[in-house]
Amino acid sequence: MFARYLNSVTLSLILVWMAATSAQATTAATRLDVPQLTALSDAVVHGAVRSIESYLEGEDIFTRIEISVEERIKSEATRDPETSGNTTVLRLLGGTYEGIRTFAIGSACFDEGEEVVVFLKANGTETYDVINLSEGKFSVDRSVQTIERVTRDLHGIHYLDPTDPDIPQSLEELKESVRNAVQAETR
């Protein structure tokens, strides 16, 4: 009888621990379509990751990412944070600094040389943040010769609304969707 009680208590503790662990391993977000991402963005750029550098600021690790801009699909008319020539600089919470790695679950990840389209918000530090975690970053895949596909890695994001918005599958469709959203904003 006592063994059955102990097993029941042990099982309950394991289930509570699993629920707490899985809750910590996801980030809740609202799913946005391209017009919504565009409306929230100060800038939308298409380019390639030039450099990635993590640094310590106070007790937090941040990563500075330079994007060599091929095209500014949307741009602020009055202010363009840390833009020199054809470069836009992003600042992300997390990174690897002196062997210590931190990250925000669901945030965008970048690789040097990667071709991307990013939806950006000026953050008051002369750099940009990516809108809505990794949802604001599209990777361009040129492995298929007939079309440039765009993909997103949404690992770690739990959506409050399970409805899947219509997201463009090609680079040109994505750019056109952003341009249409920008035109709708100015009407």
Buried (B, 14 or more C-beta within 10 A) or exposed (E): EEEEEEEEEEEEEEEEEEEEEEEEEBBEBEBBBBBBBBBBBBBBBBBBBBEBEBEEEEEEBBBBBBBBBBEBBBBBEEEBBBBEEBBBBBBBBBBEBEEEEBBEBBBBBBEEEBBBBBBBBBEEEEBBBBBBBBBBBBBBBEEEEEEBBBEBBBEBBBBEEEEEEEBBEBBEBBBBBBBEBBEEEEE
